[in-house]
Amino acid sequence: MNPAWGVVAGVFIVCMMLTFIGIWIWAWLPYHKRSFDDLARLPMEDEDAAAIATEDKP
């Protein structure tokens, strides 16, 4: 194989690692806490809405 593939693979791995770290930092920013908490409550809200919808039907 061409020795350049080692450099390409190394650059690719570093880019992927930086992307992962960037997403991880973005997810843990305090700015996103409220929206993540709202999203975490969605499954419970959907169950309540489905229960109310089935009770209203004759």
DAWOTA-V951361 format. One record per residue. RES is the residue in three letters. SS is DSSP state (2 for helix, 1 for strand, 0 for the rest). D_FIRST is the distance of its C-alpha to the first C-alpha in Angstrom with 1 decimal. Layout:
RES;SS;D_FIRST
RES;SS;D_FIRST
//
This chain:
MET;0;0.0
ASN;0;3.7
PRO;0;6.4
ALA;2;8.5
TRP;2;7.4
GLY;2;9.3
VAL;2;12.1
VAL;2;12.3
ALA;2;12.5
GLY;2;15.1
VAL;2;17.1
PHE;2;17.2
ILE;2;18.5
VAL;2;21.0
CYS;2;22.2
MET;2;22.8
MET;2;24.6
LEU;2;26.8
THR;2;27.6
PHE;2;28.6
ILE;2;30.8
GLY;2;32.3
ILE;2;33.3
TRP;2;34.7
ILE;2;36.8
TRP;2;38.0
ALA;2;39.1
TRP;0;41.1
LEU;0;42.9
PRO;2;46.7
TYR;2;47.1
HIS;2;45.6
LYS;2;47.7
ARG;2;50.5
SER;2;48.4
PHE;2;46.4
ASP;2;49.8
ASP;2;51.0
LEU;2;48.0
ALA;2;48.5
ARG;2;52.1
LEU;2;51.2
PRO;2;51.1
MET;2;54.6
GLU;2;56.0
ASP;2;54.7
GLU;2;56.5
ASP;2;59.7
ALA;2;59.6
ALA;2;59.0
ALA;2;61.9
ILE;2;64.2
ALA;2;63.3
THR;2;64.1
GLU;2;67.4
ASP;2;68.5
LYS;0;68.2
PRO;0;71.3
//
